[in-house]
Amino acid sequence: MAGSPTCLTLIYILWQLTGSAASGPVKELVGSVGGAVTFPLKSKVKQVDSIVWTFNTTPLVTIQPEGGTIIVTQNRNKERVDFPDGGYSLKLSKLKKNDSGIYYVGIYSSSLQQPSTQEYVLHVYEHLSKPKVTMGLQSNKNGTCVTNLTCCIEHGEEDVIYTWKALGQAANESHNGSILPISWRWGESDMTFICVARNPVSSNFSSPILARKLCEGAADDPDSSMVLLCLLLVPLLLSLFVLGLFLWFLKRERQEESIEEKKRADICRETPNICPHSGGNTEYDTIPHTNRTILKEDPANTVYSTVEIPKKMENPHSLLTMPDTPRLFAYENVI
């Protein structure tokens, strides 16, 4: 490709000053990011001096058929511009989002007083990603689930059209719009909801959503659920109350036993003579044997004494309660 950028600029300025003769209505073109689009051009002019393509009033390409010269004004577009089949239709590849805009082509000829022009509008769209569905507030009354499903695309929402498909009933239903209101009653046949997102270059589907899984709580009536909850909680609370009361009585009984033992210990310290001694604390004295003369017993002058040893005291408190009660500990029989 060869040519003079100065010549291209002069031609473009001349075109803007002299005006143009429109040759047709505006043509709408659609392209996808990374793809290619062709601007079709059919000219009835027999003798063409030059053809100028512009993008948003900026010169893009100039063709001089007589010498076979093609001039691309910007180096970044040289690999993107092509004219297939040796014609004048412009093919633009490796599209980007910022390629969207207005394109003009002007055909200059010495046989025309004004150049013949054609206007194009290009829209470049992204390929849609998988739609995501979110659920709004849910209401469950009398076993009926009522909620809204919202479908959205994270990127590239320009000119996106949403459609819902409801599968599973006698007749499949469709709904337009990103929001789908649903009402499903427990016991009915299960339904499947799918969101379809479309733009001019692509379409995509959301994951299927099952009404049964979406409305798992619809089978539970709030009133019956509350009654069931109460029936479960009342025995549990009653059991905890009884257990707590039992533990309290047990603790109180142990405290009373501890107080009683303490009182007994205090009484034994104050009056040790009335407390029985255990066999482990008994002390024995050894009485040495002495060689004394044993007097001969005189039955006529002998006095016998019978001593009764009192039994082991079982209730030491009885002495405290009846201090003045006489008790007989020894009996004497004189013969």
DRENTINU-564727 format. One record per residue (C-alpha): residue in three letters; x, y negated, z negated. Coordinates in steps of 0.2 Angstrom, whole numbers, plus 5000, padded with zeros to 4 digits. Each point is the difference from the previous one (the first is absolute). Layout:
<pts>
ALAXYZ/...
</pts>
This chain:
<pts>
MET500050005000/ALA500749835005/GLY499349825001/SER500149834992/PRO499149964984/THR500049825005/CYS499050045016/LEU498850104989/THR499849854988/LEU499749885015/ILE498750125008/TYR499150014983/ILE499949814997/LEU499449985018/TRP498650124997/GLN499549914984/LEU500049835009/THR499150055015/GLY498750114992/SER499450175005/ALA498650085009/ALA499250144990/SER499750165009/GLY499050104988/PRO499350024982/VAL501150034985/LYS500550184998/GLU500050094983/LEU501450124998/VAL500450124985/GLY501650074995/SER500750104985/VAL501649974990/GLY501450095009/GLY499050035015/ALA499949915017/VAL498749905010/THR499949955018/PHE499349835006/PRO499250045017/LEU500349875014/LYS499250015017/SER500449865011/LYS499249965017/VAL501349875004/LYS501150065015/GLN501549894998/VAL500549994982/ASP501449884995/SER500250054982/ILE499050074985/VAL500149944982/TRP499550094985/THR499849914984/PHE499650044982/ASN499149874989/THR500749865012/THR501750074999/PRO500850065016/LEU500250195000/VAL500550075017/THR500249925017/ILE500050105016/GLN500649945017/PRO499450135013/GLU501049935014/GLY501750034992/GLY499450144989/THR500549904985/ILE499350034982/ILE500449884986/VAL499750054982/THR500149844989/GLN500450094984/ASN501350144998/ARG499050094987/ASN498650035013/LYS501150075014/GLU499850184995/ARG498249984997/VAL499549925016/ASP499650105016/PHE499149995017/PRO499450185004/ASP499850065018/GLY500949845007/GLY498549894997/TYR499749844990/SER499050084985/LEU501049974984/LYS500350154988/LEU500549964983/SER500650144989/LYS500550024982/LEU498649894994/LYS500049914983/LYS498749924991/ASN500649835004/ASP499850045019/SER498249964998/GLY499549845008/ILE499649925017/TYR500950045016/TYR499949905016/VAL500650055018/GLY500249875013/ILE500250045019/TYR500949865010/SER499949995019/SER500349865013/SER498350055007/LEU499149954984/GLN499849824994/GLN499950074982/PRO500750164992/SER498850144998/THR499950064981/GLN499350144989/GLU499849994982/TYR500250154988/VAL499750034981/LEU501050144992/HIS499550084983/VAL501350114992/TYR499450124987/GLU500850124988/HIS499650184999/LEU498850034985/SER500650094985/LYS498950124991/PRO498549914991/LYS499950004982/VAL498350014991/THR499749934982/MET498550034990/GLY499049864991/LEU499050004984/GLN499150164998/SER498250024992/ASN499450174995/LYS498150004995/ASN498950154999/GLY501350105010/THR500149885014/CYS501749935005/VAL500049825007/THR501649915005/ASN500949925015/LEU501550065010/THR501249875008/CYS501150045015/CYS501549895003/ILE501750005010/GLU501649954991/HIS500849925016/GLY499349945017/GLU498249954995/GLU499849895015/ASP498550045010/VAL499750164991/ILE498350085000/TYR499450124987/THR498750145001/TRP499450134988/LYS499550175004/ALA498950104988/LEU500050195003/GLY499150134992/GLN498149955001/ALA498850065013/ALA500549865011/ASN501749924999/GLU500049814997/SER501149865004/HIS500249834992/ASN501049855006/GLY501049894989/SER501450034987/ILE498850034986/LEU498950154998/PRO498650014987/ILE499650174995/SER498750094989/TRP500250184997/ARG499050114988/TRP500650154991/GLY499350165008/GLU499949935017/SER501150075014/ASP501849944999/MET500449865012/THR501749945008/PHE500449825003/ILE501449955013/CYS500649835004/VAL500549965018/ALA501149855003/ARG500249935018/ASN500949865009/PRO500249985019/VAL501550115001/SER499850144986/SER498850084988/ASN500350104984/PHE499050104987/SER500050004981/SER500050164990/PRO498350084998/ILE499149954984/LEU498850134992/ALA498549934991/ARG500050144988/LYS501849964994/LEU499749825001/CYS498550014989/GLU500550134987/GLY499249914986/ALA498349985009/ALA499450174993/ASP500249944982/ASP498549904994/PRO500749864988/ASP498650034988/SER500350194999/SER501849985000/MET499849884984/VAL498950134992/LEU501350145003/LEU501349894994/CYS499149974984/LEU499650194998/LEU501850035001/LEU500649864988/VAL498750034986/PRO500650184995/LEU501849945002/LEU499849854988/LEU499050104988/SER501350134999/LEU501349874997/PHE498949934986/VAL499850164991/LEU501950045002/GLY500449834992/LEU498850034986/PHE500750174996/LEU501849935000/TRP499449864988/PHE499250124988/LEU501650115000/LYS501149854997/ARG498949944986/GLU500050174992/ARG501950015000/GLN500149834992/GLU498850064986/GLU501150154997/SER501649905000/ILE499249884987/GLU499450154989/GLU501750075001/LYS500849844995/LYS498849984985/ARG500550184994/ALA501849965001/ASP499749844990/ILE499150094986/CYS501350134999/ARG501449874998/GLU499049914986/THR499450164991/PRO501350145004/ASN499450114986/ILE498350045008/CYS500750045017/PRO500450185003/HIS501850045004/SER500450115014/GLY501050164998/GLY501549935009/ASN500349864987/THR499850124984/GLU501549994989/TYR500550144988/ASP501049994984/THR501150144994/ILE499850044981/PRO501550084993/HIS499750164990/THR500449994982/ASN500350144989/ARG498849954986/THR499250124989/ILE498350055004/LEU498949994986/LYS498950144997/GLU498249965003/ASP498850004986/PRO498350045007/ALA499149934985/ASN500849835000/THR500149985019/VAL499149865009/TYR499650035019/SER499749865012/THR499250025016/VAL500449875013/GLU499149985016/ILE501049925014/PRO498949895011/LYS499850045018/LYS500849905014/MET499149835002/GLU499249995017/ASN499349834999/PRO501149884991/HIS498849865001/SER498850084989/LEU501149954985/LEU499949825006/THR498150005001/MET499750084983/PRO501449954989/ASP499050024984/THR499450185003/PRO500750124988/ARG500850165007/LEU500550154989/PHE501750065005/ALA500450114984/TYR499150114989/GLU500650074983/ASN499450154992/VAL500650024982/ILE500050184994/
</pts>
